[in-house]
């Protein structure tokens, strides 16, 4: 195997593919990236057995065909450190790969391509195409609410719910829930699938062109996405996602409209003196006014007041301020709509008009 490629052409696909490569691997070959040359096409593949990413680059000249695996992180560090505009020459030398660029020479160890694992072929798949911007939106709007290393393994990921005319994403860690839906021409038969956390994060990195299309292939055990020169495949989480519809409050009668940025700043300031472990703040709602209180075990206190659009009875309720901040960070409208019912009920946050996303935050006892 032998080929020449510019640093710039190699760097982006290599960075994305190396992001999938497992750092604490059990198999040595899983820390490697598979390089394959066919004619004028170079393919780079990385996998951790759960997620696989293939990136393709067109070479300026036909290369010498072959396939080999090389250490992913080391190769990426070499490419990053080379000057802009460098032309990099790769040549396989028995069980090593020689890398040359200008006056630089590197020799990398390699493992045979035959040892590199393949994600099994997807069987019984359904396919549909949508704009990358829409898929990126449903991921970005709810991704922060995914659980991390929860024993309820089905929460360590994102639910994608696909039907004939929409794509909905849902994520929850048991304390808050986020959901977002966009219009999409999906398969006729509705499907629910749970994409693992790592798969969600790696997939979102590929969706850089909002206008371009991405094709999703769905099967009982896998999801595959083809976007431009990349093919992404992830195993699905085998489990049943909670019935999120039951969590969304339906009968809130206290509707508050507030300036999103102003409220975000109020939460940021009061959070400074909240309990570092529990992050609790107390919200006291009165007509046209919302007060936010925080304190901590050192007897320090913070108090803020903000004018809001609200007419109704007084209410006092506690929340984890970090959860409220996360929601205000992903909403992009000027105002935020907060719907409450009583001190023991969850809060529903959304954009005031035509909101495609809803956020539920459970209350805290303070």
C-alpha positions as CSV (number, residue, x, y, z in Angstrom):
1,X,0.0,0.0,0.0
2,X,1.3,3.4,-1.0
3,X,-0.4,6.8,-1.4
4,X,0.2,10.6,-1.1
5,X,-2.4,13.0,0.4
6,X,-2.4,16.6,1.6
7,X,-2.5,17.3,5.4
8,X,-5.7,19.2,5.1
9,X,-7.6,16.5,3.1
10,X,-6.6,13.9,5.7
11,X,-7.0,15.8,9.0
12,X,-10.8,16.2,9.3
13,X,-11.8,12.6,8.4
14,X,-8.9,11.4,10.6
15,X,-10.1,13.5,13.6
16,X,-13.6,12.2,13.3
17,X,-12.7,8.6,12.8
18,X,-10.1,8.7,15.6
19,X,-12.8,10.1,17.9
20,X,-14.5,6.8,17.8
21,X,-11.4,4.8,18.6
22,X,-11.4,3.4,22.1
23,X,-8.7,4.8,24.4
24,X,-9.0,2.0,27.0
25,X,-9.3,-0.9,24.7
26,X,-9.2,-4.6,25.4
27,X,-8.1,-5.5,21.9
28,X,-4.9,-3.8,20.7
29,X,-6.3,-3.4,17.1
30,X,-9.2,-1.3,18.5
31,X,-6.8,1.6,19.2
32,X,-5.9,1.5,15.5
33,X,-7.5,3.1,12.4
34,X,-7.9,0.9,9.3
35,X,-6.5,2.5,6.1
36,X,-7.7,1.1,2.8
37,X,-6.7,2.3,-0.7
38,X,-8.7,1.4,-3.8
39,X,-7.7,3.3,-6.9
40,X,-8.1,7.0,-6.1
41,X,-10.1,6.4,-2.9
42,X,-8.7,6.3,0.7
43,X,-11.0,4.9,3.4
44,X,-10.4,5.4,7.1
45,X,-12.3,3.3,9.6
46,X,-12.4,3.5,13.4
47,X,-14.5,1.3,15.8
48,X,-15.0,0.4,19.5
49,X,-17.2,-2.5,18.6
50,X,-20.3,-0.4,19.5
51,X,-19.8,2.5,17.1
52,X,-18.1,2.4,13.7
53,X,-17.2,5.4,11.5
54,X,-15.9,5.2,7.9
55,X,-14.5,8.3,6.2
56,X,-13.6,8.5,2.5
57,X,-11.2,10.8,0.8
58,X,-10.5,11.1,-2.9
59,X,-6.7,11.1,-3.6
60,X,-5.2,13.4,-6.2
61,X,-3.3,10.5,-7.8
62,X,-4.1,6.8,-7.9
63,X,-2.4,5.0,-5.0
64,X,-1.0,1.5,-4.7
65,X,-3.9,-0.6,-3.4
66,X,-3.8,-2.3,0.0
67,X,-5.0,-2.2,3.6
68,X,-3.4,-1.9,7.0
69,X,-4.1,-0.6,10.5
70,X,-2.1,2.0,12.3
71,X,-2.3,3.7,15.8
72,X,-5.1,6.2,15.5
73,X,-4.1,8.8,18.1
74,X,-0.4,8.8,17.1
75,X,-1.3,9.3,13.4
76,X,-3.6,12.1,14.3
77,X,-1.0,13.8,16.5
78,X,1.6,13.6,13.7
79,X,-0.8,15.1,11.2
80,X,-1.8,17.9,13.6
81,X,1.9,18.8,14.2
82,X,2.8,19.0,10.5
83,X,2.8,22.5,8.9
84,X,-0.1,23.6,6.8
85,X,0.1,22.6,3.2
86,X,2.2,19.5,3.8
87,X,2.0,16.6,1.4
88,X,2.1,13.3,3.4
89,X,3.4,10.1,1.8
90,X,2.3,6.7,3.3
91,X,4.1,3.5,2.4
92,X,3.7,0.1,3.9
93,X,6.9,-1.7,4.8
94,X,6.1,-5.2,6.0
95,X,4.6,-4.8,9.5
96,X,5.3,-1.0,9.6
97,X,4.1,2.1,7.9
98,X,6.5,4.8,6.9
99,X,5.1,8.3,6.9
100,X,7.0,11.2,5.2
101,X,6.3,14.9,5.0
102,X,9.0,17.3,3.9
103,X,12.0,16.6,6.1
104,X,9.9,14.7,8.7
105,X,10.1,10.9,8.8
106,X,7.9,8.6,11.1
107,X,7.7,4.9,11.3
108,X,4.5,3.5,12.8
109,X,3.8,0.0,14.0
110,X,0.9,-1.7,12.4
111,X,-1.5,-4.7,12.7
112,X,-2.9,-6.7,9.8
113,X,-6.3,-5.5,8.4
114,X,-7.6,-9.0,8.8
115,X,-7.6,-8.5,12.6
116,X,-9.8,-5.4,12.3
117,X,-13.4,-6.1,13.4
118,X,-16.4,-5.3,11.2
119,X,-19.8,-4.2,12.5
120,X,-22.1,-6.9,11.2
121,X,-24.3,-6.0,8.2
122,X,-27.6,-4.4,9.0
123,X,-30.5,-6.8,8.3
124,X,-34.2,-5.8,7.7
125,X,-33.4,-2.2,7.5
126,X,-35.7,0.7,6.7
127,X,-34.3,3.9,5.2
128,X,-35.3,7.5,5.0
129,X,-33.6,10.8,4.1
130,X,-33.8,14.2,5.8
131,X,-31.8,17.4,6.1
132,X,-28.7,17.3,8.3
133,X,-29.9,20.4,10.1
134,X,-33.1,18.7,11.3
135,X,-31.2,15.7,12.7
136,X,-28.7,18.0,14.3
137,X,-31.5,20.0,15.9
138,X,-33.2,17.0,17.6
139,X,-29.8,15.9,18.9
140,X,-28.6,19.3,20.1
141,X,-31.9,20.3,21.7
142,X,-32.1,17.2,24.0
143,X,-28.6,15.8,24.2
144,X,-27.7,17.5,27.5
145,X,-30.5,15.5,29.3
146,X,-29.0,12.0,28.6
147,X,-27.9,10.1,31.6
148,X,-24.2,9.2,32.2
149,X,-23.3,5.8,33.6
150,X,-26.8,5.3,35.1
151,X,-27.5,1.7,36.2
152,X,-30.7,2.1,34.1
153,X,-28.6,1.6,31.0
154,X,-31.5,2.5,28.7
155,X,-31.2,6.1,30.0
156,X,-27.6,6.3,28.9
157,X,-28.6,7.3,25.4
158,X,-31.3,9.0,23.3
159,X,-34.6,7.7,22.1
160,X,-35.4,8.3,18.5
161,X,-39.0,7.9,17.5
162,X,-39.6,7.7,13.8
163,X,-42.9,7.6,11.9
164,X,-44.2,8.6,8.5
165,X,-44.1,12.3,9.1
166,X,-41.9,13.2,12.0
167,X,-38.7,12.4,13.9
168,X,-38.7,12.9,17.7
169,X,-35.8,12.7,20.1
170,X,-36.2,12.1,23.9
171,X,-33.6,12.1,26.6
172,X,-33.9,11.8,30.4
173,X,-31.7,11.1,33.4
174,X,-34.7,10.6,35.8
175,X,-34.5,14.2,37.1
176,X,-35.3,16.1,33.9
177,X,-36.6,15.3,30.5
178,X,-36.1,16.9,27.1
179,X,-37.9,16.2,23.8
180,X,-37.8,17.7,20.4
181,X,-39.7,16.8,17.2
182,X,-39.2,17.9,13.5
183,X,-41.1,17.1,10.4
184,X,-39.5,14.3,8.3
185,X,-40.7,11.7,5.8
186,X,-39.9,8.6,7.7
187,X,-40.8,5.0,7.1
188,X,-44.5,4.0,7.2
189,X,-44.2,1.8,10.2
190,X,-43.3,3.7,13.4
191,X,-40.1,2.7,15.2
192,X,-38.5,3.5,18.5
193,X,-34.7,3.0,18.9
194,X,-32.3,4.0,21.7
195,X,-28.9,5.2,20.4
196,X,-26.1,5.0,23.0
197,X,-24.6,8.2,24.3
198,X,-21.3,7.8,22.5
199,X,-23.1,7.1,19.2
200,X,-25.2,10.3,19.6
201,X,-22.2,12.5,20.3
202,X,-20.2,11.1,17.4
203,X,-23.1,11.3,14.9
204,X,-23.7,15.0,15.7
205,X,-20.1,15.8,14.7
206,X,-20.8,14.6,11.2
207,X,-23.8,16.9,10.7
208,X,-22.0,20.1,9.7
209,X,-24.0,21.1,6.6
210,X,-27.5,22.0,7.6
211,X,-28.8,22.0,4.0
212,X,-27.2,18.7,2.9
213,X,-29.1,15.5,3.3
214,X,-28.4,12.5,5.6
215,X,-29.8,9.0,5.0
216,X,-30.7,6.9,8.0
217,X,-30.9,3.1,7.9
218,X,-32.8,1.5,10.8
219,X,-32.8,-2.1,11.9
220,X,-33.8,-3.8,15.2
221,X,-30.1,-3.8,16.4
222,X,-28.4,-0.9,14.5
223,X,-28.7,2.6,13.1
224,X,-26.6,3.7,10.2
225,X,-26.2,7.2,8.8
226,X,-24.7,8.2,5.5
227,X,-23.7,11.9,5.3
228,X,-21.4,13.1,2.5
229,X,-18.2,11.1,2.6
230,X,-18.9,9.4,6.0
231,X,-20.8,6.3,7.0
232,X,-21.6,6.0,10.7
233,X,-23.0,2.8,12.3
234,X,-24.0,2.3,15.9
235,X,-25.4,-0.6,17.8
236,X,-28.6,0.2,19.6
237,X,-29.3,-0.1,23.4
238,X,-31.4,-3.1,24.0
239,X,-34.0,-1.9,26.5
240,X,-37.4,-0.3,26.9
241,X,-37.4,3.5,27.2
242,X,-39.8,5.0,29.8
243,X,-43.2,6.3,28.7
244,X,-42.1,9.9,28.4
245,X,-45.7,11.1,27.7
246,X,-46.7,10.4,31.3
247,X,-43.9,12.6,32.6
248,X,-44.9,15.8,30.7
249,X,-47.2,17.9,33.0
250,X,-50.6,18.5,31.4
251,X,-52.5,20.6,33.9
252,X,-50.2,23.5,34.8
253,X,-52.2,26.6,35.5
254,X,-49.4,29.1,36.4
255,X,-47.9,30.4,33.1
256,X,-44.9,32.6,33.4
257,X,-43.2,34.5,30.5
258,X,-39.7,35.8,31.2
259,X,-36.8,37.2,29.2
260,X,-34.6,34.2,28.6
261,X,-31.2,35.9,28.7
262,X,-32.1,38.0,31.8
263,X,-33.4,34.9,33.6
264,X,-30.2,32.9,32.6
265,X,-28.0,35.6,34.1
266,X,-30.1,35.6,37.3
267,X,-29.7,31.8,37.6
268,X,-25.9,32.1,36.9
269,X,-25.4,34.6,39.7
270,X,-27.6,32.8,42.3
271,X,-25.9,29.5,41.5
272,X,-22.6,30.8,42.8
273,X,-23.9,30.5,46.4
274,X,-26.0,27.4,46.0
275,X,-25.1,24.1,47.6
276,X,-22.2,22.7,45.5
277,X,-23.6,19.2,45.7
278,X,-27.4,19.7,45.4
279,X,-27.4,23.0,43.4
280,X,-30.8,23.9,44.8
281,X,-32.4,27.3,44.3
282,X,-35.8,28.5,45.6
283,X,-38.2,30.3,43.2
284,X,-40.9,32.5,44.7
285,X,-43.5,33.6,42.2
286,X,-45.7,36.6,42.7
287,X,-47.7,38.8,40.3
288,X,-45.3,40.3,37.8
289,X,-42.3,39.2,39.8
290,X,-40.1,36.2,40.3
291,X,-37.6,36.0,43.2
292,X,-34.7,33.5,43.2
293,X,-33.0,32.5,46.4
294,X,-29.9,30.3,47.1
295,X,-27.9,29.4,50.1
296,X,-25.2,26.9,51.2
297,X,-23.9,25.2,54.3
298,X,-21.5,28.1,54.9
299,X,-24.5,30.3,55.7
300,X,-23.9,32.3,52.5
301,X,-27.0,33.6,50.6
302,X,-27.9,35.0,47.3
303,X,-31.2,36.8,46.3
304,X,-32.3,38.0,42.9
305,X,-35.5,39.5,41.5
306,X,-36.7,39.6,37.9
307,X,-39.8,41.1,36.4
308,X,-42.0,38.5,34.6
309,X,-45.3,38.4,32.8
310,X,-47.5,36.5,35.3
311,X,-50.9,37.1,36.9
312,X,-51.9,34.6,39.5
313,X,-51.5,33.1,43.0
314,X,-48.2,33.1,44.8
315,X,-46.1,29.9,44.6
316,X,-42.8,28.8,46.1
317,X,-40.9,25.9,44.6
318,X,-37.3,24.6,44.5
319,X,-35.2,23.3,41.5
320,X,-31.7,22.2,40.7
321,X,-30.4,25.4,39.1
322,X,-28.1,23.5,36.7
323,X,-31.0,21.8,35.1
324,X,-32.7,25.2,34.5
325,X,-29.5,26.7,33.1
326,X,-29.1,23.8,30.7
327,X,-32.6,24.4,29.2
328,X,-32.0,28.1,28.9
329,X,-28.7,27.4,27.1
330,X,-30.3,25.4,24.3
331,X,-33.5,27.4,23.8
332,X,-32.9,30.2,21.2
333,X,-36.0,32.4,21.5
334,X,-35.9,35.8,23.3
335,X,-38.4,34.7,25.9
336,X,-39.0,31.4,27.8
337,X,-42.4,30.1,28.9
338,X,-42.5,28.4,32.3
339,X,-45.6,26.4,33.3
340,X,-46.1,25.4,36.9
341,X,-49.0,24.1,39.0
342,X,-47.8,23.6,42.6
343,X,-44.8,23.2,44.8
344,X,-44.6,19.4,44.3
345,X,-45.1,19.4,40.5
346,X,-42.6,19.4,37.7
347,X,-42.0,22.6,35.7
348,X,-42.6,22.6,31.9
349,X,-40.3,24.9,29.9
350,X,-40.7,25.8,26.3
351,X,-40.4,28.6,23.7
352,X,-43.5,30.8,23.8
353,X,-44.5,30.3,20.2
354,X,-44.4,27.3,17.8
355,X,-42.0,25.4,20.1
356,X,-40.8,22.1,18.7
357,X,-39.1,21.2,22.0
358,X,-40.4,20.7,25.6
359,X,-38.4,20.4,28.8
360,X,-39.5,19.0,32.1
361,X,-37.6,19.6,35.4
362,X,-38.6,17.9,38.6
363,X,-38.8,20.0,41.8
364,X,-36.5,19.7,44.8
365,X,-37.4,19.8,48.4
366,X,-35.4,22.6,50.0
